[in-house]
Amino acid sequence: MPSSTSATLNMTVAEVTQRIRERSAERRALYEQRMADQHKRGVHRGELSCGNLAHGFAACNPQEKDSLKLMNSANLGIISAYNDMLSAHQPFETFPETIKGAARAMGSTAQFAGGVPAMCDGVTQGQPGMELSLFSRDVIAMAAAVGLSHNMFDAALYLGVCDKIIPGLFIAAARFGHLPAMFVPAGPMPSGLPNKEKARIRQLYAEGKVGRDALLEAESESYHSPGTCTFYGTANSNQLMMEVMGLHLPGTSFVNPGTEMREALTRYATEQAIRNTEPGGEYRPFYKQIDERAIVNAVVGLLASGGSTNHTLHLIAMAAAAGITLTWDDFTDLSAVTPSLMRVYPNGQADINHFQASGGMSFLFRELLGAGLLHGDIPTVFGTDLTAYTQEPFLEDGKVVWHDGPEKSLDEAVLSTVANPFAPTGGLTVMKGNLGRGVIKVSAVAEEHRIVEAPVKIFEDQNEMKAAFESGDLDRDVIVVVRFQGPKANGMPELHKLTPFLGVLQDRGFKVALVTDGRMSGASGKVPASIHMSPEALDGGPLAKLHDGDIVRLDANAGTLDAKVDPATWGQRELAIGNLDHYHVGLGRELFSGFRHLAMHGEEGAGVFGGFEADDLARQEGQIFQEDA
């Protein structure tokens, strides 16, 4: 039985970590120097003039003002993604008062520094608003920076859960890396309609066998109360990754909102955040906590759990914000040695509450640490290394204490062991070939569906596919190509509107696959989908060379994706030009034209910030070359 102490580090994990460290050395050193310089300039109110400070606490009560005048007490900045439209973020409404009360009890203060936007991909799926979704990650990072720019804070508490919110908050935390950071989750909603039944109703609706009233009833029974959606998509992948990087308290990620435990954990997070400040006596800044080891842990946790492919974009952008260069090839190599230990929908029929009940994060940590697949020596917000995360929280007399978690899975159909995994690898592969590079998640794809060779049917708008499906034009072996869906083209929306149609075609016995420069995220399901194709079609990517009827071979086992077109013919083909005008106006999309121009390739994280320190170093090198010339 694996112990709670780390075993010898797996050789591949060690090698990948070392090559990330080496390739990132210069930019990481520059990042750390900048964070250290910011720390020297002052991490708290002592740098502010009397007039600055008076503005900063004008709205506080007398007790809080007295505390803020004392430079030896801590002041926490709260950055929250609260809104009451989204189930995952509605619970955050009450968190600021809980946090402020806990801070006062410690002789410190907390202020609501700023709110950040939080949009829901579930609401915007297939709608024009989805084209703002990926870019909202970078808006969130900037909005959090505005909130923290007042330099009033000794540490920051980040309140967020869902798809782009946590990556955006992480990027902000990295750029304010001189501050200690505590990520505070809200937890999943209780279980509702089983995910398998929800998927069945969706597919019946796509076939016209049930009406919209039945579909809405099923969806309402699935998403029925405050809390995160219970399937294992990007939102719950976020929570797992924050914990495996040591940015959550142990066992915090999947405690339901509105419970006594949830509130007690929020109070404890506040108290621990204060202890992690300079005034608190144990200064633990973000930049000294998160390094290449933590990033590798996040990738391994994602792979072992069958998490969202969105993080092949987000983790690259998140790492870059901390001066670290992560690549898709790192994902592939780690996937080859990381066993699949979780079966949560869409990779199984259970939901995240079942995972929690089966042993949850403490058991997952025990297995991964025991197999040497995680860096157990990383520092954490808990004040320990990661080996303490094999514990889980309990309430004793209203206070949180931690005890060892279970040593055996309580449901091996949901949570298994390294010795008996659901699959020997993490099920994520980089796809390479004459159509560019992309990623594919096969953890929910049956072995018999992982190789598809068929003529392509090309679409340049996901809405076009519905008509082709209904006309019977897709009742055949087919690889559906949806192009001009990358970040430069239209913000890289998710294409889940396609999922029910593709699922129906597969169930009818056809060989079916999807290839796109757009996204499909953590709920991509049973149909093989090579996504995030880079370069994107708008930016000279080879998807723009494809013609309807070309034969394409997708081999998820080999990691290859090729158009079976004569090389001479392929080389002479001109790039198609997409009709994008209808994407760029309406529902605020015109406000993001600058983002589309700045967007990087999917393999670079699809962000608008560039490479941070890497860009600065490249410019310095360019200047040196010019001077030498």
Buried (B, 14 or more C-beta within 10 A) or exposed (E): EBEBEBBEBBEBBBBBBEBBBEBBEBBBEBBBEBBBEBBEEEBBBEEBEEEEBEEBBEEBEEEBBEBBEBEEBBBBBBBBBBBEEBBBBBBBBBBBEBBBEBBBEBEBBBBBBBBBBBBBBBEBBBEBBBBBBBBBBBBBBBBBBEBBEBBBBBBBBBBBBBBBBBBBBBBBBBBBBBBBBBBBBBBBBBBBBBBEBBBEBBBBBBBEEBEEEEBEBBBEBBBBEBBBBBBBBBBBBBBBBBBBBBBBBBBBBBBBBBEEBBBBBBBBBBBBBBBBBBBBEEBBBBBBBBBBBBBBBBBBBBBBBBBBBBBBBBBBBBBBBBBBBBBBBBBBBBBBBBBBBBBBBBBBBBBBBBBBBBBBBBBBBBBBBBBBBBBBEBBBBBEBBBBBBBBBBEEEEEEBEBEEBBBEBEBBEBBBBBEEBBBEBBBBBBBBBBBBBBBBBBBBBEEEBBBBBBBBBBBBBBEEBBEBBEEEEBEBBBBBBBBBBBBBBBBBBBBBBBBBBBBBBBEEEBBBBBBBBBBBBBBBBBBBBBBBBBBBBBBEBBBBBBEEEBEBBBBBEBBBBBBEBEEEEBEEBEBBEBEBEEBBEEEEBEEBEEBBEBBBBBBBBBBBBBBBBBEBBEEEEEEEEEEEE
